Amino acid sequence: MADQQRLRLPIGIQTFSEIREGGYYYVDKTPVIERLVQQNKYYFLSRPRRFGKSLLLDTLRCLFEGRQALFDGLY
């Protein structure tokens, strides 16, 4: 794979929009997010540090703001 085609790792980036618009590597978690939204329950995010809690919440924010362009090509 050529260096121009490689995606960069989003080290230290916690905003979904910056990752999607900046051409960073992103693991698609939208199937899990869809299940969370459809279950209509309360959730306690108890994960260790550096496990993507802030990124998950920012992804939910973008979803509820209706920013569809960010989700193109995802689940």
Sequence and secondary structure as in RCSB ss.txt:
>XXXX:A:sequence
MADQQRLRLPIGIQTFSEIREGGYYYVDKTPVIERLVQQNKYYFLSRPRRFGKSLLLDTLRCLFEGRQALFDGLY
>XXXX:A:secstr
  GGG  B  TT   HHHHHHTTB     HHHHHHHHHH         TTSSHHHHHHHHHHHHTT GGGGTT  
